[in-house]
Amino acid sequence: MGSAPEAAPRSSTHRNPLVRWLDERFGWEDLLAPLRHKTVPVHKLSYWYFLGGITLFLFIIQVLTGILLLLYYRASANEAFESVQYIMTQVQFGWLVRSIHSWSANLMIFTAFAHMFSVLFLRAYTKPRELTWLTGMVLLFLALGFGFSGYLLPWNTLAFFATKVGTEIPGQIPVIGKPLLIFLRGGEEVTGATLTRFFGFHVALLPGITTLLIAAHILLIQRLGMSVPPSQEAAWKALPPSKREMPFFPNFFARELMAWYIALGVLGLLAALYPWELGSKADPFVPAPAGIRPEWYFVFMFQTLKLIPAKVGPIDGELLGILGFGVVGLIWVLLPFLGGDRYGRRQVFIRGLGVFALAYMLGMTVYGYLAK
Amino acid sequence: MQVLLGGGLLASAVSFLYPVWRYLVPPVATDLGGDSVVAAKVGELKANSGKIFRFGSRPGLLVRTADGEYRAMSAICTHLNCTVQYRSDVREVWCACHNGFYDLNGRNIAGPPPRPLESYAVHVNGDDVVVSRRRGT
């Protein structure tokens, strides 16, 4: 068998010996070249560009603190609660690691939602960025999946009932609902089998898919460049010399790092001052406690389901609510394909829809917290 | 040739995926709870109170009404599966999750629950309050 021809040796003139070493072996400078040429538009709405990066940063924090939690956590109905209790009371700084994990999860979902709405209102989702929007929406759903599956892992009362309700919701879908419910729960009821399944989803399946999709999302952003809001685009077109940009590396990158540093500060402050509580151990044979509600990002749906009457015509109210959210979610995912041209009249309608959705989510969330 | 190749690839994909698909569906668990259970001891429940009892793998609700009568029903809300409780202040069965109400016969009377709770028969046998499934349900 003949050997493959040797690659021609490269020469590098870089000052840094390590970079020179890397450059001579696989062309380090070539790899960085696209980053050096990439620019970021500078305008009065530029700060919205930071949100995606902050979401990514919080995801990295999740992975790191998640790995630390895995060293002590045990995924079984008999041990899960006790192992989290052990992390919080016996392991040094265990309370802080868990608190950072929980707080960064919540902040990540917040920044992901904020990122999504900013992309919508700045019309960054339209052609040619349909796939960026699609991957982003799937990432948002995955983040919600992370939140939902991770919520059960301490095996406390609130998590137990949240999981009962949350898995019952897809169970209401006609035809596929029941098999889906059994798949999610690992049986008919929420038991230890559900906990081990959710653990598997949370630490293996979801991180794997998410990492791939984040890579695709970032690759698309690199390929397509940053979107400029239409109003700014028009202003720059009318007066080309007024167009301003900054290099991505190092100018924008340094600013992004500063944003991450601020996010880390906020996260540390929240985690230290308001440590995440554990509650009481789940017991399938106690009633749901008064005042029970899901995590804040599900409250708008929870409150809606509470308000829909038992029957709406011939249809069960809950089924109507669930199908309604499903249809709205699907329309939302497909917005770039339904909205038409970036400058078209439909965009006004979509902006109105976005404002309504945001107001509905905020209003229902506040109502959910105030209502009995 | 292409059909053969494609068919072969498809067959091997199916032979890999079918066991995975079956593996994902958990084996059916048998509920060995039986048709009746001792839900409480006589005198355990005061009038106008209730308790959750274990009926096989599922929770049931035993209520002693203000008149001292026993009522029993499934404790699983028909809306979205939460566990209900007896509210002595309104003398009704309440689901805290979505604010659903049932009367003491298990009938859904307010809020989102679409169906009544399954009601059980109760009889006192010596010291035991025995709850059993109604025949034909």
Interface residues (C-beta under 8 A of the other chain):
Chain A: F161 K164 V165 E168 I169 P179 I182 F183 G186 G187 E188 E189 T191 A193 P284 F285 V286 P287 A288 P289 A290 G291 I292 F302 L305 K306 I308 P309 A310 K311 D316 G317 E318 K372
Chain B: L24 V25 P26 A29 I52 F53 R54 S57 R58 P59 A75 H79 L80 N81 C82 T83 V84 Q85 C95 A96 C97 H98 N99 N108 G111 P112 P113 P114
